[in-house]
Amino acid sequence: MHAITLIVKDLVMANRICRIWIKNSGSGVIELVEKHLDHGDWIEGWEPWKTAARIEPGEEKRFESAE
């Protein structure tokens, strides 16, 4: 038998969602240097250090935040 603990948080719909796509059309690598938001939060699973920390030439990647 397994015990599972479920934690439920209040869910609030974001007023604004910002989706950023970056396409590397150059010949060098684009690397994440800093991650900062003045307002809002990164959307879980779409944080830039998880989805776009390194973008190789020809690649397109995205990250998202919500406020």
Secondary structure, DSSP 8 states (H G I E B T S, - for coil): --------------S-EEEEEEE--SSS-EE------SSSEE-TT--HHHHSSEE-TT-EEEEEEE-
